[in-house]
């Protein structure tokens, strides 16, 4: 069995959504300075790096991240490669992709994946997102989980329509995936977000496996 870690490593200076606090990851106590143990302190947004969005992120009475169904967060998934020429995923783009009817978990590998190769930690605003028409098509096809390889499922500054449709259909959204090391195909997905009480999202460790 092959195992692929498709999570972004959390580190200080990493790209975060504009307006979010930067990541703080420091050792509060250090063995080399005489402490009994190394102890780290972490401060970050719930939407840092590879993370999930709960319905509560955009829907006032939506379910929280600690209520997410584990049977959706784990199971068969398909990775589809979107041509680099595509700047926005529309319903027309989806119609042209080789998307199977099953499984109902879909991960988009786009030109966004190239951003993880950059040495700069600057947030990239030209990332590929899913527009309203594509969101409605994913709901129509009955998908229950969708993932993408940058920090938002929707195009920059057009967040609400996409999120309202997907989260309104109780679809799980995974954002910030690192899909550089995997190709198109079928995998088993394991996505385990931190169990944060009452939160609208949470960082997650996401792994794909393939026999």
Helices and strands as residue ranges (DSSP letters): E 2-5, E 24-29, G 31-33, E 39-43, E 51-53, G 55-57, G 65-67, H 70-73, E 74-81, E 88-89, H 91-95, E 105-109, G 111-117, E 129-130, H 132-140, E 145-148, H 159-168, E 172-175, E 185-193, E 201-210
